Amino acid sequence: MNPVDLISKKRDGSALTPDELNYLITEYVNGKIPDYQISAFLMAVYFQGMTAGETATLTQLMRDSGTVLDLSSIPGFKADKHSTGGVGDKVSLVLAPLVASAGLIVPMISGRALAHTGGTLDKLEAISGFRTGLSISEMKKQLEKIGVIMVGQTEDLCPADKRIYSLRDATATVSSIPLICASILSKKLAEGIDALVLDVKAGSGAIFDEKEKSWELARKLVETAHHFDLKTSAIITSMAQPLGNAVGNWLETKEAIETLKGEGPADFVELTLALSAQMLVQGEIVKSISEGMSLLEKKIASGEAFEKFLQIVEMQGGDVASVEKPESYPTSKFSFELKSDKPGYVSKIHSREIGQISMALGAGRSSMDDAVDYTSGIVLKKKIGDKVEADETLAFAYSNSEELLAENKTRFSKAFAISSEKTQQPLLIYGVIDASGEREWGA
């Protein structure tokens, strides 16, 4: 086979056979096809798409390019959750210990921050000493002992995805739906799980602004997952504004700790409980979402969920003291208080802008090699629909660079819109797609 012929075939809109896709992926991982040719292939896929069969084949090839975890020796139902990425989305930090405290086995493999969205690994590593790079044997030992891990992708897991994702980011092909599906599901299938809940974001802070595009992605993810007999539910949720109040690594980790102690922001708590309850239904620990949410609320109230998080931190080398007393954690040297210039109601918060400003203050990275400032970021004091008075605080920005803070003040002030008329709070959860079809949340 010739890579140029296969690139041309996909460029012209034809489907590639499993053998042809196998040739491209295998030879690329083996170093026999260069980056520039796979980049051309990715761009062809971006414009021409893939059939359901092609997407499933690509997913399988990426999964099988490395080790697939065998967790059959560990008793219990294995489940995980994945978010397509949003601003202030620290759900995993609460969800993993919470559902583990309720009896599920959670082999959670997460990623790092890139562009305007945060990464679970960076938030965890804001805890001094926390190790996200466990070996496969260490993962299994921890799952056997406490039922949950929160780690990054190892060199052995889906190496094809790791290399291809870097190319996608560098070639503006990240938002291709078949490539998103193959990337997400290859890693999740390699975890050896029984079920998966997907949080597919829609809105200004999501990978797709348009709700319809997010539904399309959710359908494709569920369809592809079911090809592998993986019990999967996709919940489409709003990113019309940042989730919770905190945006930035330690700021979000601190908010997650507060939530595990029963003191989290209402929207963050609601979404975390909904996604967690869906996992409990999949694992047949409960029969309904409402029963699951009730059980999870009890796990938080009893302190069991927070205790499970402490166990994760301790076993993965993190500073338990800073989690038990987050007020002792270092803070940014500089801050800026954004105030409303008029009375009214918050009508809009530009989520993507908030995420990008937080990144510009030091909380994110423009390339995977960049260091992050764990204490920088933004804390919202008002959300959409809230009433504000003139000169009342809307949000705080934090950074260890006075220069970066000054550079972003004007941009920060434009991230909020104030209206004279009260604005409705955006719907948090739009709907769900699973084996039974599509429906509104709660229907």
Secondary structure, DSSP 8 states (H G I E B T S, - for coil): --HHHHHHHHHTT----HHHHHHHHHHHHTTSS-HHHHHHHHHHHHHH---HHHHHHHHHHHHTTS-----TTS-S-BEEEEE---TT--HHHHHHHHHHHTT-BEEEEE---BTTB--HHHHHHTSTT------HHHHHHHHHHHSEEEEE--TTS-HHHHHHHHHHHHTT-TT-HHHHHHHHHHHHHHTT-SEEEEEEEESTTSS-SSHHHHHHHHHHHHHHHHHTT-EEEEEEEE-SS-SSSEESHHHHHHHHHHHHTT---HHHHHHHHHHHHHHHHHTTS-SSHHHHHHHHHHHHHTTHHHHHHHHHHHHTT--HHHHH-GGGS---SEEEEEE-SS-EEEEEE-HHHHHHHHIIIIIS-SSTT----TT-EEEES--TT-EE-TT-EEEEEEES-HHHHHHTHHHHHTSEEEESS------SEEEEEETTEEEETT-
